[in-house]
Amino acid sequence: MKRLFLTMMAISLPVVALAQQPEGRPATEGIVVAQAANVAASATSATQAPPPPSGPRRRPSMVGYIDDSSISNKFRVRFDSGSDVKGADRAEFFYAKCGCYRDLPPTHPAYDPEAPGPGPGVLTSADYTEFHVYGEYAVSPRISLLGNLPIRSLKPQSFVPGTGSFDNQSGLGDIRAGLKLGMASDASSQITLQVLAFMPTGESEKGLGTNHWSIDPAVLYHTDLGDHGSIEAEFGSVLPTDGSAGVPTSSPDKFAGKVIHYGVGPSFDVYSKDDARVAAIVELVGWHIVDGFSTFENASAGGTNIVNLKLGGRVAFGANSLYIGWGKALTDTTWYDQLLRFEYRYGF
């Protein structure tokens, strides 16, 4: 009705203007008045038009171990507690090549005075905790910049007898930074390219870092299963740009190795109302080590497969959420036996 009223006013104004203009007054003045009225009516109509209805929103990310494919402004804090770490220097993925190689006789073919990892002592088991502070800023709907700052605490539990030992260590780990690029998305699905750089900021002699740069390109995927479920997945590879000398030291191969990582995680709401929901999550996460070496196995790490099962739950309220999860190694070869994770995510 309001639009009809404005249209009638716009039509009638030129007639009134022409009818009321004095004798001898130019007719063009009435036309100018009419044009002004048309402009005013159009502006009023534009401001009064109701906004277009919004389409369905994609279900928020619920997983706890697979990387979130959404591109948005968010802040996250995470606490991990892992037990029975084995093969800590495997492919220089968790920390750098064991410092025990520094203590070998100089005539030994594996002697490496430059071995950057903790030592002496060949670690057979360790517990650790990590506290992560993560931030992501969306510079556009399809691009975001991100960074992750980890603080690690390493607690050795056992060593190969006669090789020595080292004390508990803690401090800054290897900082990660990168970007996300939205490749495709609609109301229910999204495909995102994520590229991370791992910086050697952790003190490798304390077991806090790998002592080399790595690049981690990965494809992240999300698709909704109706209004109360979704599947999220990732596939990527950690590519070291350098690494310590292999075994023997004269080998042209590096101790660091390429590591393919992948995962899939369905989640289902057990409760939802308005913007609040509680979801149960099951994730299967794996790693395939392409090459590199491992002191724990005293062999090449190439061809090793590690698979973990992750069970957890997330309470989401609007753009914020709280996650609690537990992980267990399913394979004989492991990074750790069990892992407990707590996470708080804040969106803005």
Backbone hydrogen bonds in HBPLUS format (Angstrom, degrees):
<---DONOR---> <-ACCEPTOR-->    atom                        ^
c    i                          cat <-CA-CA->   ^        H-A-AA   ^      H-
h    n   atom  resd res      DA  || num        DHA   H-A  angle D-A-AA Bond
n    s   type  num  typ     dist DA aas  dist angle  dist       angle   num
A0005-PHE N   A0001-MET O   2.90 MM   4  6.14 157.4  1.95 151.2 157.1     1
A0006-LEU N   A0002-LYS O   2.99 MM   4  6.24 160.0  2.03 147.8 152.8     2
A0007-THR N   A0003-ARG O   2.90 MM   4  6.15 156.2  1.95 149.6 156.5     3
A0008-MET N   A0004-LEU O   2.98 MM   4  6.20 160.2  2.02 150.0 154.8     4
A0009-MET N   A0005-PHE O   2.99 MM   4  6.23 154.7  2.05 147.0 154.2     5
A0010-ALA N   A0006-LEU O   2.90 MM   4  6.15 153.6  1.97 145.4 152.7     6
A0011-ILE N   A0007-THR O   3.00 MM   4  6.31 148.8  2.10 146.7 154.8     7
A0012-SER N   A0008-MET O   2.93 MM   4  6.06 158.2  1.98 148.4 154.6     8
A0013-LEU N   A0009-MET O   2.98 MM   4  5.96 147.9  2.08 150.1 155.9     9
A0016-VAL N   A0012-SER O   2.97 MM   4  6.23 166.0  1.99 161.7 165.6    10
A0017-ALA N   A0013-LEU O   2.80 MM   4  5.95 159.1  1.85 152.0 158.8    11
A0018-LEU N   A0014-PRO O   2.90 MM   4  6.07 160.6  1.94 148.7 152.7    12
A0019-ALA N   A0015-VAL O   2.91 MM   4  6.06 156.9  1.96 148.2 155.3    13
A0020-GLN N   A0016-VAL O   2.98 MM   4  6.05 145.9  2.10 146.2 154.0    14
A0025-ARG N   A0022-PRO O   3.13 MM   3  5.57 159.7  2.18 130.1 131.2    15
A0029-GLU N   A0026-PRO O   3.39 MM   3  5.97 153.0  2.47 108.3 114.0    16
A0030-GLY N   A0027-ALA O   3.09 MM   3  5.51 130.0  2.35 107.4 118.8    17
A0031-ILE N   A0028-THR O   3.11 MM   3  4.96 119.3  2.49  90.4 105.7    18
A0032-VAL N   A0028-THR O   3.01 MM   4  6.33 152.5  2.09 150.3 156.7    19
A0033-VAL N   A0029-GLU O   3.14 MM   4  6.42 156.4  2.20 144.0 149.8    20
A0034-ALA N   A0030-GLY O   3.02 MM   4  6.27 152.5  2.10 140.9 148.4    21
A0035-GLN N   A0031-ILE O   2.91 MM   4  6.20 156.5  1.96 150.7 156.7    22
A0036-ALA N   A0032-VAL O   2.99 MM   4  6.24 160.2  2.03 150.1 155.2    23
A0037-ALA N   A0033-VAL O   2.99 MM   4  6.25 150.8  2.07 145.0 153.2    24
A0038-ASN N   A0034-ALA O   2.95 MM   4  6.27 152.2  2.02 148.2 155.7    25
A0039-VAL N   A0035-GLN O   3.01 MM   4  6.31 158.3  2.06 152.2 157.3    26
A0040-ALA N   A0036-ALA O   2.99 MM   4  6.23 160.8  2.02 147.8 152.9    27
A0041-ALA N   A0037-ALA O   2.89 MM   4  6.11 156.5  1.95 148.3 154.8    28
A0042-SER N   A0038-ASN O   2.94 MM   4  6.17 155.4  2.00 147.3 153.8    29
A0043-ALA N   A0039-VAL O   2.96 MM   4  6.20 161.5  2.00 152.3 157.0    30
A0044-THR N   A0040-ALA O   2.91 MM   4  6.10 159.3  1.95 147.9 153.8    31
A0045-SER N   A0041-ALA O   2.92 MM   4  6.07 155.6  1.98 143.8 150.8    32
A0046-ALA N   A0042-SER O   2.96 MM   4  6.19 151.5  2.04 145.5 153.0    33
A0047-THR N   A0043-ALA O   3.03 MM   4  6.28 158.7  2.08 149.1 154.1    34
A0048-GLN N   A0044-THR O   2.98 MM   4  6.06 143.3  2.12 144.1 154.1    35
A0049-ALA N   A0045-SER O   3.02 MM   4  5.96 120.5  2.39 138.6 150.8    36
A0348-PHE N   A0073-ASN O   3.09 MM 275  5.50 163.9  2.12 133.3 136.8    37
A0074-LYS N   A0136-GLU O   3.01 MM  62  5.24 156.9  2.07 135.8 141.7    38
A0136-GLU N   A0074-LYS O   2.90 MM  62  5.24 153.9  1.96 162.1 159.9    39
A0075-PHE N   A0346-TYR O   2.76 MM 271  5.12 155.1  1.82 149.2 158.0    40
A0346-TYR N   A0075-PHE O   2.74 MM 271  5.12 170.1  1.75 166.8 169.0    41
A0076-ARG N   A0134-TYR O   2.84 MM  58  4.95 162.9  1.87 148.0 148.1    42
A0134-TYR N   A0076-ARG O   2.81 MM  58  4.95 173.0  1.82 158.3 158.8    43
A0077-VAL N   A0344-TYR O   3.02 MM 267  5.48 159.9  2.06 155.8 162.1    44
A0344-TYR N   A0077-VAL O   2.92 MM 267  5.48 163.6  1.95 160.3 165.5    45
A0078-ARG N   A0132-HIS O   2.98 MM  54  5.01 153.3  2.05 141.4 146.0    46
A0132-HIS N   A0078-ARG O   2.80 MM  54  5.01 164.8  1.82 147.8 153.2    47
A0079-PHE N   A0342-PHE O   2.79 MM 263  5.19 162.3  1.82 156.1 160.3    48
A0342-PHE N   A0079-PHE O   2.93 MM 263  5.19 156.6  1.99 149.0 156.6    49
A0080-ASP N   A0130-GLU O   2.85 MM  50  5.14 164.7  1.88 154.6 159.7    50
A0130-GLU N   A0080-ASP O   2.97 MM  50  5.14 152.3  2.05 136.3 141.9    51
A0081-SER N   A0340-LEU O   2.91 MM 259  5.18 145.2  2.03 148.0 157.1    52
A0340-LEU N   A0081-SER O   2.95 MM 259  5.18 160.0  1.99 137.4 143.2    53
A0082-GLY N   A0128-TYR O   2.83 MM  46  5.29 151.9  1.91 151.2 159.9    54
A0128-TYR N   A0082-GLY O   2.97 MM  46  5.29 163.8  1.99 144.5 146.7    55
A0083-SER N   A0338-GLN O   2.97 MM 255  5.51 155.6  2.03 155.9 159.0    56
A0337-ASP N   A0083-SER O   2.88 MM 254  5.81 157.6  1.93 160.8 166.7    57
A0085-VAL N   A0126-ALA O   2.58 MM  41  4.85 177.2  1.58 150.9 151.6    58
A0090-ARG N   A0087-GLY O   2.98 MM   3  5.15 164.8  2.01 114.4 117.8    59
A0095-TYR N   A0088-ALA O   3.08 MM   7  5.99 140.4  2.24 155.4 152.7    60
A0092-GLU N   A0089-ASP O   2.86 MM   3  4.71 168.9  1.87 120.3 119.7    61
A0093-PHE N   A0090-ARG O   3.13 MM   3  6.14 150.1  2.22 129.2 130.8    62
A0091-ALA N   A0293-PHE O   2.81 MM 202  5.29 174.0  1.82 158.0 159.0    63
A0257-GLY N   A0091-ALA O   3.09 MM 166  4.54 151.3  2.17 119.2 112.7    64
A0096-ALA N   A0209-GLY O   3.12 MM 113  6.36 135.8  2.33 149.8 136.9    65
A0117-GLY N   A0097-LYS O   2.66 MM  20  4.87 128.6  1.92 166.5 161.2    66
A0101-TYR N   A0098-CYS O   3.44 MM   3  6.41 174.0  2.45 121.4 121.8    67
A0099-GLY N   A0118-PRO O   2.84 MM  19  4.79 152.5  1.92 125.4 123.5    68
A0102-ARG N   A0099-GLY O   2.99 MM   3  5.57 157.0  2.04 115.7 122.7    69
A0103-ASP N   A0100-CYS O   3.07 MM   3  5.43 149.7  2.16 107.4 115.8    70
A0112-ASP N   A0101-TYR O   3.11 MM  11  5.27 174.9  2.11 123.3 124.7    71
A0108-HIS N   A0105-PRO O   2.79 MM   3  5.37 162.6  1.82 124.0 130.1    72
A0111-TYR N   A0108-HIS O   3.04 MM   3  5.27 164.0  2.07 112.9 117.9    73
A0249-THR N   A0109-PRO O   3.01 MM 140  6.35 156.9  2.06 151.0 154.8    74
A0115-ALA N   A0112-ASP O   3.12 MM   3  5.47 169.3  2.13 117.5 118.6    75
A0121-GLY N   A0163-THR O   2.86 MM  42  4.52 103.9  2.45 145.1 132.0    76
A0160-VAL N   A0122-VAL O   2.89 MM  38  5.43 150.6  1.98 148.0 157.4    77
A0124-THR N   A0158-SER O   2.96 MM  34  5.52 177.4  1.96 134.9 135.1    78
A0157-GLN N   A0125-SER O   2.85 MM  32  5.32 166.6  1.87 141.1 138.3    79
A0158-SER N   A0125-SER O   3.26 MM  33  5.23 155.5  2.32 137.5 134.0    80
A0127-ASP N   A0155-LYS O   2.95 MM  28  5.12 166.5  1.97 142.9 142.7    81
A0155-LYS N   A0127-ASP O   2.78 MM  28  5.12 165.2  1.81 167.6 162.4    82
A0129-THR N   A0153-SER O   2.93 MM  24  5.20 151.6  2.01 144.8 153.5    83
A0153-SER N   A0129-THR O   2.84 MM  24  5.20 155.0  1.91 158.3 158.0    84
A0131-PHE N   A0151-ILE O   2.85 MM  20  5.09 156.2  1.91 143.8 151.5    85
A0151-ILE N   A0131-PHE O   2.81 MM  20  5.09 145.7  1.93 141.0 152.6    86
A0133-VAL N   A0149-LEU O   2.94 MM  16  5.20 155.4  2.01 140.2 148.2    87
A0149-LEU N   A0133-VAL O   2.86 MM  16  5.20 168.0  1.87 149.3 152.4    88
A0135-GLY N   A0147-GLY O   3.01 MM  12  5.56 159.7  2.05 157.0 162.7    89
A0147-GLY N   A0135-GLY O   2.99 MM  12  5.56 148.4  2.09 156.5 163.9    90
A0137-TYR N   A0145-LEU O   2.81 MM   8  5.32 161.6  1.85 157.4 163.8    91
A0145-LEU N   A0137-TYR O   2.84 MM   8  5.32 157.4  1.89 149.6 150.6    92
A0139-VAL N   A0143-ILE O   2.94 MM   4  5.79 127.7  2.22 133.9 149.5    93
A0140-SER N   A0143-ILE O   3.28 MM   3  5.22 151.1  2.37 152.5 146.7    94
A0143-ILE N   A0140-SER O   3.36 MM   3  5.22 151.6  2.45 100.5 107.9    95
A0182-GLY N   A0142-ARG O   2.71 MM  40  4.62 166.4  1.73 142.3 146.2    96
A0144-SER N   A0180-LYS O   3.14 MM  36  5.21 154.7  2.21 137.3 141.4    97
A0180-LYS N   A0144-SER O   2.91 MM  36  5.21 153.1  1.98 142.4 147.8    98
A0146-LEU N   A0178-GLY O   3.01 MM  32  5.42 164.0  2.04 138.6 137.7    99
A0178-GLY N   A0146-LEU O   2.98 MM  32  5.42 157.7  2.03 146.4 145.4   100
A0148-ASN N   A0176-ARG O   2.73 MM  28  5.06 156.5  1.78 153.5 153.3   101
A0176-ARG N   A0148-ASN O   3.01 MM  28  5.06 169.1  2.03 148.9 152.5   102
A0173-GLY N   A0150-PRO O   2.88 MM  23  5.19 173.4  1.89 140.5 139.2   103
A0152-ARG N   A0171-GLY O   2.83 MM  19  5.58 153.9  1.90 173.9 165.0   104
A0171-GLY N   A0152-ARG O   2.88 MM  19  5.58 148.7  1.98 155.6 164.9   105
A0154-LEU N   A0169-GLN O   2.69 MM  15  5.16 159.2  1.73 152.8 160.3   106
A0169-GLN N   A0154-LEU O   2.95 MM  15  5.16 159.8  1.99 146.5 153.2   107
A0163-THR N   A0160-VAL O   3.13 MM   3  5.86 154.3  2.20 148.7 148.2   108
A0199-MET N   A0175-ILE O   2.84 MM  24  5.35 176.2  1.84 170.5 171.3   109
A0177-ALA N   A0197-ALA O   3.12 MM  20  5.44 152.2  2.20 142.9 151.2   110
A0197-ALA N   A0177-ALA O   2.74 MM  20  5.44 153.5  1.81 155.0 163.4   111
A0179-LEU N   A0195-VAL O   3.04 MM  16  5.63 149.9  2.14 148.9 157.3   112
A0195-VAL N   A0179-LEU O   3.00 MM  16  5.63 164.3  2.03 162.0 166.9   113
A0181-LEU N   A0193-LEU O   2.75 MM  12  5.10 153.1  1.82 151.2 159.9   114
A0193-LEU N   A0181-LEU O   2.86 MM  12  5.10 171.5  1.87 152.7 151.9   115
A0183-MET N   A0191-ILE O   2.87 MM   8  5.52 153.8  1.94 147.9 154.9   116
A0184-ALA N   A0191-ILE O   3.30 MM   7  5.24 156.7  2.36 140.4 140.8   117
A0191-ILE N   A0184-ALA O   2.82 MM   7  5.24 159.5  1.86 159.9 159.6   118
A0186-ASP N   A0189-SER O   2.96 MM   3  5.47 154.7  2.03 153.7 153.2   119
A0224-ASP N   A0188-SER O   2.85 MM  36  5.21 144.8  1.97 142.8 154.4   120
A0190-GLN N   A0222-HIS O   2.82 MM  32  5.21 146.6  1.93 152.8 154.0   121
A0222-HIS N   A0190-GLN O   2.97 MM  32  5.21 145.4  2.09 154.1 157.8   122
A0192-THR N   A0220-LEU O   2.87 MM  28  5.06 165.7  1.90 148.5 152.5   123
A0220-LEU N   A0192-THR O   2.75 MM  28  5.06 172.0  1.75 159.1 162.0   124
A0194-GLN N   A0218-ALA O   2.82 MM  24  5.23 175.5  1.82 163.3 164.8   125
A0218-ALA N   A0194-GLN O   2.78 MM  24  5.23 151.5  1.85 159.3 165.6   126
A0196-LEU N   A0216-ASP O   3.05 MM  20  4.95 158.5  2.10 119.4 126.1   127
A0216-ASP N   A0196-LEU O   2.78 MM  20  4.95 162.9  1.81 149.6 151.4   128
A0198-PHE N   A0214-SER O   2.81 MM  16  5.01 167.8  1.83 146.6 150.9   129
A0214-SER N   A0198-PHE O   3.21 MM  16  5.01 148.2  2.32 132.7 138.7   130
A0201-THR N   A0199-MET O   2.78 MM   2  5.62 137.4  1.96 108.9  95.7   131
A0206-LYS N   A0203-GLU O   3.12 MM   3  5.61 155.9  2.18 111.6 119.1   132
A0208-LEU N   A0203-GLU O   3.15 MM   5  5.27 160.8  2.19 143.9 140.7   133
A0207-GLY N   A0204-SER O   2.99 MM   3  5.03 163.7  2.02 108.2 112.9   134
A0241-THR N   A0213-TRP O   2.92 MM  28  5.63 173.8  1.93 142.7 144.6   135
A0215-ILE N   A0239-LEU O   2.96 MM  24  5.16 161.3  1.99 134.3 138.1   136
A0239-LEU N   A0215-ILE O   2.75 MM  24  5.16 170.4  1.76 155.8 159.3   137
A0237-SER N   A0217-PRO O   3.22 MM  20  6.13 149.5  2.32 157.3 164.2   138
A0219-VAL N   A0235-PHE O   2.83 MM  16  5.39 163.0  1.86 150.9 151.9   139
A0235-PHE N   A0219-VAL O   3.01 MM  16  5.39 139.8  2.18 143.9 155.1   140
A0221-TYR N   A0233-ALA O   2.87 MM  12  5.08 160.8  1.90 150.0 148.4   141
A0233-ALA N   A0221-TYR O   2.92 MM  12  5.08 154.5  1.98 138.2 141.8   142
A0223-THR N   A0231-ILE O   3.00 MM   8  5.54 149.7  2.10 153.3 162.5   143
A0231-ILE N   A0223-THR O   2.91 MM   8  5.54 158.2  1.96 160.1 166.8   144
A0225-LEU N   A0229-GLY O   2.60 MM   4  4.74 175.8  1.61 127.7 126.4   145
A0269-ASP N   A0228-HIS O   2.81 MM  41  5.16 168.0  1.82 151.8 153.4   146
A0230-SER N   A0267-SER O   3.03 MM  37  5.55 150.8  2.12 151.2 156.2   147
A0267-SER N   A0230-SER O   2.91 MM  37  5.55 154.1  1.97 160.0 163.3   148
A0232-GLU N   A0265-GLY O   3.08 MM  33  5.22 159.2  2.12 125.5 131.8   149
A0265-GLY N   A0232-GLU O   2.73 MM  33  5.22 152.7  1.81 163.3 167.2   150
A0234-GLU N   A0263-GLY O   3.01 MM  29  5.34 152.3  2.09 143.3 144.5   151
A0263-GLY N   A0234-GLU O   3.10 MM  29  5.34 143.7  2.23 148.6 142.2   152
A0236-GLY N   A0261-HIS O   2.90 MM  25  5.38 165.8  1.92 162.0 161.9   153
A0261-HIS N   A0236-GLY O   2.86 MM  25  5.38 161.4  1.89 134.5 140.9   154
A0238-VAL N   A0259-VAL O   2.77 MM  21  5.14 159.9  1.81 153.0 152.0   155
A0259-VAL N   A0238-VAL O   3.10 MM  21  5.14 161.5  2.14 142.2 148.0   156
A0255-PHE N   A0244-SER O   2.84 MM  11  5.26 168.0  1.86 139.2 142.9   157
A0246-GLY N   A0253-ASP O   3.14 MM   7  5.34 123.2  2.47 160.0 145.5   158
A0251-SER N   A0248-PRO O   2.84 MM   3  5.39 162.4  1.87 118.7 124.6   159
A0293-PHE N   A0255-PHE O   3.05 MM  38  4.98 154.2  2.12 136.1 133.2   160
A0290-VAL N   A0258-LYS O   2.83 MM  32  5.35 160.2  1.87 157.2 162.5   161
A0260-ILE N   A0288-HIS O   2.84 MM  28  5.03 160.6  1.88 157.5 151.7   162
A0288-HIS N   A0260-ILE O   2.76 MM  28  5.03 157.0  1.81 146.1 153.5   163
A0262-TYR N   A0286-GLY O   3.00 MM  24  5.40 155.3  2.07 148.9 150.4   164
A0286-GLY N   A0262-TYR O   2.89 MM  24  5.40 168.7  1.90 151.2 154.0   165
A0264-VAL N   A0284-LEU O   3.05 MM  20  5.58 149.5  2.14 145.2 154.3   166
A0284-LEU N   A0264-VAL O   2.98 MM  20  5.58 163.9  2.00 159.8 163.5   167
A0282-VAL N   A0266-PRO O   3.23 MM  16  5.94 167.7  2.24 172.7 176.5   168
A0268-PHE N   A0280-ALA O   3.02 MM  12  5.52 155.3  2.08 150.8 157.9   169
A0280-ALA N   A0268-PHE O   2.91 MM  12  5.52 159.3  1.95 156.2 154.3   170
A0270-VAL N   A0278-VAL O   2.73 MM   8  5.73 164.3  1.75 157.5 162.6   171
A0271-TYR N   A0278-VAL O   3.30 MM   7  5.10 144.1  2.44 144.4 141.8   172
A0278-VAL N   A0271-TYR O   2.78 MM   7  5.10 156.8  1.83 146.5 148.8   173
A0273-LYS N   A0276-ALA O   2.81 MM   3  5.36 162.3  1.84 158.0 161.0   174
A0276-ALA N   A0273-LYS O   2.94 MM   3  5.36 162.1  1.97 138.8 139.1   175
A0318-GLY N   A0275-ASP O   2.95 MM  43  5.02 168.3  1.96 136.8 137.1   176
A0277-ARG N   A0316-ALA O   2.92 MM  39  5.29 155.0  1.98 151.2 153.8   177
A0316-ALA N   A0277-ARG O   2.84 MM  39  5.29 165.4  1.86 160.8 165.0   178
A0279-ALA N   A0314-ARG O   2.88 MM  35  5.32 165.9  1.90 154.5 159.2   179
A0314-ARG N   A0279-ALA O   2.99 MM  35  5.32 154.2  2.06 142.3 150.4   180
A0281-ILE N   A0312-GLY O   2.87 MM  31  5.18 169.0  1.88 148.3 145.3   181
A0312-GLY N   A0281-ILE O   3.03 MM  31  5.18 158.0  2.08 151.1 149.8   182
A0283-GLU N   A0310-LYS O   2.82 MM  27  4.88 166.8  1.83 149.0 151.6   183
A0310-LYS N   A0283-GLU O   2.78 MM  27  4.88 163.5  1.81 156.4 155.7   184
A0285-VAL N   A0308-ASN O   3.01 MM  23  5.30 164.8  2.03 154.2 158.2   185
A0308-ASN N   A0285-VAL O   2.75 MM  23  5.30 168.7  1.76 166.6 170.7   186
A0287-TRP N   A0306-ILE O   2.78 MM  19  5.19 151.8  1.86 153.8 160.3   187
A0306-ILE N   A0287-TRP O   2.96 MM  19  5.19 161.3  1.99 153.0 157.1   188
A0289-ILE N   A0304-THR O   2.86 MM  15  5.22 166.7  1.88 158.4 162.1   189
A0303-GLY N   A0289-ILE O   2.70 MM  14  5.61 146.0  1.81 161.7 166.3   190
A0301-ALA N   A0292-GLY O   2.82 MM   9  5.28 166.4  1.83 121.9 126.0   191
A0294-SER N   A0299-ALA O   2.99 MM   5  5.77 147.5  2.10 166.7 175.7   192
A0298-ASN N   A0294-SER O   3.00 MM   4  5.81 117.0  2.41 125.0 141.5   193
A0299-ALA N   A0294-SER O   3.24 MM   5  5.77 148.6  2.35 154.4 161.6   194
A0304-THR N   A0301-ALA O   3.24 MM   3  5.90 153.1  2.32 143.3 143.0   195
A0330-LEU N   A0307-VAL O   2.84 MM  23  5.62 173.3  1.85 158.9 157.8   196
A0309-LEU N   A0328-LYS O   2.91 MM  19  5.38 166.6  1.93 157.5 157.2   197
A0328-LYS N   A0309-LEU O   2.87 MM  19  5.38 153.1  1.95 151.5 160.5   198
A0311-LEU N   A0326-TRP O   2.85 MM  15  5.41 168.1  1.86 163.0 163.2   199
A0326-TRP N   A0311-LEU O   2.77 MM  15  5.41 161.3  1.80 160.7 165.6   200
A0313-GLY N   A0324-ILE O   2.98 MM  11  5.69 153.6  2.05 154.2 161.6   201
A0324-ILE N   A0313-GLY O   3.07 MM  11  5.69 158.6  2.12 161.8 168.6   202
A0315-VAL N   A0322-LEU O   2.86 MM   7  5.25 159.1  1.91 154.0 158.4   203
A0322-LEU N   A0315-VAL O   2.85 MM   7  5.25 150.7  1.93 142.8 152.3   204
A0317-PHE N   A0320-ASN O   2.78 MM   3  5.37 168.4  1.80 155.2 159.0   205
A0320-ASN N   A0317-PHE O   3.24 MM   3  5.37 160.0  2.28 122.1 122.6   206
A0321-SER N   A0345-ARG O   2.92 MM  24  5.24 151.9  2.00 145.3 149.5   207
A0345-ARG N   A0321-SER O   2.90 MM  24  5.24 170.3  1.91 153.5 156.2   208
A0323-TYR N   A0343-GLU O   2.81 MM  20  4.99 166.4  1.82 148.6 152.7   209
A0343-GLU N   A0323-TYR O   2.95 MM  20  4.99 153.5  2.02 147.8 146.3   210
A0325-GLY N   A0341-ARG O   2.94 MM  16  5.17 161.2  1.97 148.8 152.0   211
A0341-ARG N   A0325-GLY O   2.87 MM  16  5.17 170.3  1.88 152.9 153.0   212
A0327-GLY N   A0339-LEU O   2.71 MM  12  4.87 155.9  1.76 148.8 155.1   213
A0339-LEU N   A0327-GLY O   2.97 MM  12  4.87 150.0  2.06 132.2 134.1   214
A0329-ALA N   A0337-ASP O   3.00 MM   8  5.31 158.7  2.05 151.7 152.5   215
